Amino acid sequence: KEYLIIIIISPKYYETVTTSPFDLENDERTFNTVYIHKQNEFIQNGSKNFRFIPILFPGAKKCHVPNWLQNTHVYGWPRDRDDILRRLMRVEKYNPPPIGELPTIVSIPI
């Protein structure tokens, strides 16, 4: 489960995962696309997305994103290219400042 899964969102993707029935035996691409789309891992993680990276390609809209990914960050290609690369390399965009010394608290009775 250390691998990240990129989901390219396009009108064709939406058509593939919402059209039924599927001819899964003859089309490996369709089989893999639908298999990932129906993954229960997201639900088993308490609806926390750790592995799936949805990327909207030109021509796709937010309505093409699967319901189970609607509440996660959806990247836009090519606009969010740098953010996508950071996510794939697991590098934070902003590094938190170093923690300073703890302040001294003086209690004065009233």
KEKE-3310 file (N, C-alpha, C; in steps of 0.2 Angstrom, whole numbers, plus 5000, padded with zeros to 4 digits):
npx = (5004:5011:5011:5007:4992:4987:4974:4967:4956:4944:4932:4931:4935:4925:4914:4918:4918:4905:4896:4887:4883:4900:4912:4922:4931:4937:4944:4957:4961:4949:4944:4954:4953:4939:4940:4949:4941:4931:4936:4937:4945:4947:4935:4937:4947:4941:4936:4947:4959:4974:4981:4976:4977:4968:4967:4962:4960:4962:4946:4938:4927:4923:4912:4914:4922:4924:4911:4916:4929:4926:4928:4941:4957:4958:4968:4972:4977:4987:4989:4992:5004:5017:5013:5007:5019:5026:5018:5018:5032:5031:5034:5033:5025:5026:5037:5037:5041:5055:5054:5053:5061:5053:5041:5043:5032:5025:5017:5007:4999:4983)
npy = (4994:5006:5012:5025:5029:5036:5044:5048:5059:5061:5065:5052:5043:5045:5040:5027:5022:5023:5018:5003:4987:4980:4975:4966:4955:4956:4968:4974:4987:4993:4985:4986:5000:5001:4992:4999:5010:5004:5001:4997:5001:5015:5017:5008:5015:5024:5034:5042:5048:5042:5036:5039:5049:5061:5068:5081:5081:5092:5097:5089:5090:5095:5087:5075:5068:5054:5050:5046:5052:5065:5074:5075:5082:5088:5088:5099:5097:5105:5114:5112:5106:5106:5104:5091:5084:5086:5079:5066:5064:5064:5076:5090:5106:5117:5120:5118:5131:5130:5124:5135:5140:5136:5147:5156:5155:5166:5166:5177:5181:5187)
npz = (5000:4999:4987:4976:4967:4952:4946:4931:4927:4915:4902:4895:4905:4914:4907:4905:4918:4922:4913:4909:4904:4907:4896:4902:4900:4888:4887:4894:4899:4902:4912:4922:4925:4930:4941:4950:4952:4959:4971:4988:4997:5001:5008:5018:5025:5032:5024:5021:5011:5006:4995:4982:4968:4961:4945:4935:4918:4904:4897:4906:4920:4937:4939:4933:4942:4953:4965:4977:4978:4979:4990:4991:4988:4971:4958:4944:4927:4915:4925:4939:4939:4946:4960:4959:4956:4968:4976:4972:4974:4988:4995:5004:5001:5009:5021:5039:5051:5062:5078:5092:5107:5123:5130:5145:5158:5170:5185:5192:5207:5211)
capx = (5000:5015:5011:5001:4988:4985:4967:4966:4949:4942:4925:4931:4936:4918:4910:4920:4916:4898:4893:4886:4888:4906:4915:4929:4935:4940:4947:4961:4961:4942:4944:4958:4949:4933:4943:4951:4935:4926:4940:4934:4951:4945:4930:4940:4951:4937:4935:4953:4963:4981:4985:4973:4978:4964:4970:4957:4963:4958:4940:4935:4924:4922:4906:4917:4926:4919:4908:4921:4934:4924:4930:4949:4960:4958:4973:4971:4983:4994:4990:4995:5010:5022:5010:5007:5026:5028:5013:5021:5038:5030:5038:5029:5026:5028:5041:5035:5047:5058:5051:5058:5061:5046:5041:5043:5026:5026:5010:5006:4993:4979)
capy = (5000:5011:5015:5030:5028:5042:5043:5053:5061:5064:5062:5045:5039:5045:5036:5020:5019:5024:5014:4996:4982:4981:4969:4966:4950:4958:4975:4975:4994:4995:4981:4990:5006:4999:4989:5004:5014:5001:4999:4998:5004:5022:5017:5005:5020:5029:5040:5046:5047:5042:5034:5040:5056:5062:5073:5083:5083:5097:5094:5086:5094:5092:5082:5068:5065:5049:5053:5044:5057:5072:5077:5075:5087:5086:5092:5101:5097:5106:5120:5110:5101:5106:5101:5084:5081:5086:5074:5060:5063:5065:5082:5096:5112:5122:5117:5122:5134:5126:5125:5139:5138:5137:5153:5156:5158:5168:5167:5183:5181:5193)
capz = (5000:4998:4980:4974:4961:4949:4943:4926:4926:4909:4900:4893:4911:4917:4903:4906:4925:4923:4908:4911:4907:4905:4893:4906:4898:4882:4887:4901:4901:4906:4918:4927:4927:4934:4947:4954:4953:4964:4977:4995:5002:5003:5013:5024:5028:5035:5019:5021:5005:5006:4989:4976:4966:4955:4941:4930:4912:4900:4895:4911:4925:4943:4939:4931:4948:4956:4971:4983:4978:4978:4996:4992:4983:4964:4954:4937:4923:4918:4930:4946:4938:4952:4966:4957:4956:4975:4979:4970:4978:4995:4997:5007:4998:5014:5027:5045:5054:5067:5085:5096:5114:5126:5134:5152:5161:5177:5188:5197:5211:5211)
cpx = (5004:5015:5005:4998:4985:4979:4966:4959:4948:4935:4925:4932:4929:4914:4912:4917:4908:4893:4892:4882:4895:4908:4922:4933:4940:4944:4950:4961:4955:4942:4948:4955:4944:4935:4945:4946:4931:4930:4937:4939:4949:4940:4933:4944:4947:4936:4941:4957:4970:4984:4982:4974:4974:4967:4965:4961:4959:4951:4935:4933:4924:4917:4909:4921:4921:4917:4913:4927:4932:4926:4938:4951:4961:4963:4970:4977:4982:4995:4993:5000:5015:5019:5009:5014:5028:5024:5016:5028:5038:5034:5033:5030:5028:5031:5039:5041:5049:5054:5056:5058:5054:5046:5041:5036:5027:5019:5011:4999:4989:4977)
cpy = (5006:5015:5020:5028:5034:5040:5049:5054:5064:5062:5055:5041:5039:5040:5029:5017:5020:5020:5006:4993:4983:4974:4968:4961:4952:4964:4976:4982:4995:4991:4984:4996:5005:4996:4994:5008:5011:4999:5001:5001:5011:5022:5014:5010:5025:5036:5045:5044:5047:5040:5036:5048:5057:5068:5075:5085:5088:5093:5091:5091:5091:5086:5075:5065:5060:5052:5051:5048:5064:5076:5077:5081:5085:5091:5094:5100:5101:5111:5118:5105:5100:5103:5094:5081:5081:5080:5067:5058:5063:5071:5088:5102:5117:5118:5121:5125:5130:5129:5129:5136:5140:5143:5151:5159:5160:5169:5172:5182:5187:5195)
cpz = (5000:4991:4980:4968:4959:4945:4938:4925:4919:4907:4898:4900:4914:4914:4904:4913:4926:4918:4910:4905:4904:4902:4896:4903:4892:4882:4894:4903:4905:4912:4924:4930:4932:4941:4952:4956:4959:4970:4983:5000:5005:5009:5019:5028:5031:5031:5019:5015:5006:5000:4983:4974:4960:4952:4935:4924:4908:4897:4900:4916:4931:4944:4937:4936:4951:4963:4977:4983:4978:4984:4997:4987:4976:4961:4947:4933:4917:4923:4937:4945:4944:4958:4965:4958:4964:4978:4978:4973:4985:4998:4999:5003:5003:5020:5033:5048:5060:5074:5089:5103:5117:5130:5141:5155:5168:5179:5193:5201:5211:5218)
residu = (LYS:GLU:TYR:LEU:ILE:ILE:ILE:ILE:ILE:SER:PRO:LYS:TYR:TYR:GLU:THR:VAL:THR:THR:SER:PRO:PHE:ASP:LEU:GLU:ASN:ASP:GLU:ARG:THR:PHE:ASN:THR:VAL:TYR:ILE:HIS:LYS:GLN:ASN:GLU:PHE:ILE:GLN:ASN:GLY:SER:LYS:ASN:PHE:ARG:PHE:ILE:PRO:ILE:LEU:PHE:PRO:GLY:ALA:LYS:LYS:CYS:HIS:VAL:PRO:ASN:TRP:LEU:GLN:ASN:THR:HIS:VAL:TYR:GLY:TRP:PRO:ARG:ASP:ARG:ASP:ASP:ILE:LEU:ARG:ARG:LEU:MET:ARG:VAL:GLU:LYS:TYR:ASN:PRO:PRO:PRO:ILE:GLY:GLU:LEU:PRO:THR:ILE:VAL:SER:ILE:PRO:ILE)
# end
